[in-house]
């Protein structure tokens, strides 16, 4: 089963995934971008090199990572439990200026039409976003600010609704303000 954690930066995805590593020792844990050698290079370009990428080029780099990630990580392990920090859903949401149908079509191509079965969506309020972003060194995307992240989060919600008419997908939406333990308990129940 392919499971993806979704949410904007700093909502606690990594923390929850770390807790799951203690339970699902045989699972494949991965991330986008960065789950392959190509992905690590593209992650560096996208998040840390100030190349003044244009929006379309940025989308295409994320799609290149996704296609490589599918071929190297997802497809060879599709009969196992795969837990991913982000998926094509983030790719669609962060591409805020592009049409959902176009993005879905491009991502379907990159993934050979193989999608996560379960999505865990951690949602934050403005106060939590400000608090967590303010306490860390920010990458290029994080430097776009709180308003940008609120827009991305809204698009994430809209994409999840859009996808329910396109693919079979179970979604668990959680309030990122809840305690780590409470979130973990709900996620474990959802995965069983």
C-alpha positions in Angstrom: 0.0 0.0 0.0 1.3 3.4 -1.0 0.7 6.1 1.7 1.6 9.8 1.4 1.9 12.4 4.0 0.8 15.8 2.8 0.8 19.3 4.2 2.8 22.5 3.9 6.3 22.9 5.4 6.6 22.7 9.2 3.3 20.9 10.0 4.9 17.8 11.5 5.1 15.3 8.7 8.7 14.3 9.4 7.9 13.9 13.1 5.0 11.5 12.4 7.0 9.6 9.8 9.8 9.1 12.3 7.4 7.6 14.7 6.0 5.2 12.1 9.6 4.0 11.3 9.5 2.4 14.8 6.3 0.5 14.0 6.7 -0.4 10.3 10.2 -1.7 10.2 9.7 -3.5 6.9 8.1 -0.5 5.1 9.8 1.6 2.4 10.2 5.2 3.7 10.8 7.8 1.0 10.3 11.5 0.2 9.7 13.9 -2.7 11.8 15.5 -3.8 14.9 13.7 -2.7 14.1 9.9 -2.7 16.6 9.2 -5.5 20.0 10.4 -6.5 18.4 12.6 -9.1 15.9 13.8 -6.6 18.6 14.8 -4.1 20.2 16.9 -6.9 16.9 18.5 -7.9 16.0 19.1 -4.3 19.3 21.1 -3.9 18.5 23.1 -7.1 14.9 23.7 -6.1 15.4 24.6 -2.4 18.9 26.0 -2.0 20.3 27.3 -5.3 19.0 30.7 -6.2 18.7 30.2 -10.0 15.7 32.4 -10.4 13.7 29.4 -11.9 10.6 30.3 -13.8 7.4 28.7 -12.6 7.0 26.3 -15.5 10.6 25.2 -15.2 10.1 24.6 -11.5 7.0 22.4 -12.1 8.9 20.4 -14.8 11.9 19.8 -12.4 9.5 18.4 -9.8 7.9 16.2 -12.4 11.3 14.9 -13.5 12.0 14.0 -9.9 8.5 12.3 -9.6 9.0 10.2 -12.7 12.4 9.0 -11.5 11.1 8.4 -8.0 8.3 6.3 -9.4 10.7 4.1 -11.5 13.3 3.7 -8.8 11.3 3.6 -5.6 7.5 3.3 -6.0 7.1 0.8 -8.8 9.7 -1.8 -7.6 8.1 -1.8 -4.1 4.4 -1.4 -5.1 3.5 -4.6 -3.3 5.0 -3.4 0.0 4.0 -0.6 2.4 5.5 2.6 1.1 5.3 5.7 3.3 6.2 8.9 1.5 6.9 12.4 2.8 4.9 14.2 0.1 3.6 13.0 -3.3 2.2 14.3 -6.5 -0.5 16.1 -4.5 2.1 18.5 -3.1 3.5 18.9 -6.6 0.1 20.0 -7.8 -0.6 22.3 -4.8 2.8 24.1 -4.9 2.2 24.8 -8.6 -0.4 27.3 -7.5 -0.5 29.1 -10.9 -1.4 26.1 -13.1 -4.6 24.4 -14.0 -5.5 21.3 -12.0 -6.5 19.2 -15.0 -3.1 19.9 -16.7 -1.2 19.2 -13.5 -3.1 15.9 -12.9 -2.4 14.8 -16.5 1.3 15.6 -16.2 1.5 13.9 -12.8 -0.4 10.8 -14.1 2.1 10.5 -16.8 5.1 10.8 -14.4 3.5 8.2 -12.1 2.4 5.8 -14.8 -1.1 6.3 -13.3 -0.1 4.7 -10.0 -1.3 6.8 -7.0 -1.2 6.7 -3.3 -4.1 4.7 -1.7 -4.1 6.7 1.5 -3.3 10.3 2.2 -2.6 11.8 5.7 -3.1 15.6 5.4 -1.8 17.7 8.3 -3.3 21.2 8.3 -1.9 24.1 10.2 -3.4 27.5 11.1 -1.6 30.8 10.4 -0.2 31.1 14.0 1.4 27.6 13.8 2.9 28.3 10.4 4.4 31.6 11.6 5.8 30.0 14.8 7.4 27.1 13.0 8.8 29.0 10.0 10.2 31.7 12.3 12.2 29.2 14.3 14.4 27.8 11.4 16.7 28.6 8.6 14.4 28.9 5.6 15.0 27.4 2.1 14.0 29.2 -1.1 10.4 28.1 -1.0 10.0 28.8 2.7 11.2 32.3 2.1 8.0 32.9 0.1 6.3 33.5 3.4 3.2 32.7 5.4 0.7 34.0 2.9 2.2 31.8 0.2 1.9 28.7 2.5 -1.7 29.6 3.4 -2.5 29.7 -0.4 -0.7 26.4 -1.0 -2.6 24.8 1.9 -5.9 26.0 0.5 -4.9 24.6 -2.9 -4.0 21.3 -1.2 -7.5 21.1 0.3 -9.1 21.8 -3.1 -6.9 19.3 -4.9 -7.9 16.6 -2.4 -11.5 17.3 -3.2 -10.7 17.3 -7.0 -8.9 14.0 -6.7 -11.8 12.2 -5.0 -13.6 12.4 -8.3 -10.6 11.1 -10.2 -9.0 8.3 -8.3 -9.7 5.9 -5.4 -8.1 7.5 -2.4 -8.7 7.6 1.4 -7.9 10.8 3.1 -7.3 11.5 6.8 -7.2 15.2 7.6 -5.7 16.2 10.9 -5.2 19.4 12.8 -1.4 19.9 13.1 -1.9 21.9 16.3 -2.8 18.7 18.1 -0.2 16.9 20.2 2.3 14.6 18.6 0.8 11.7 20.5 -2.8 12.4 19.5 -1.8 12.7 15.9 0.2 9.5 16.0 -2.7 7.5 17.5 -5.0 8.7 14.8 -2.5 7.9 12.0 -1.8 4.4 13.3 -5.6 3.7 13.4 -6.0 5.0 9.8 -3.2 2.8 8.6 -4.5 -0.4 10.1 
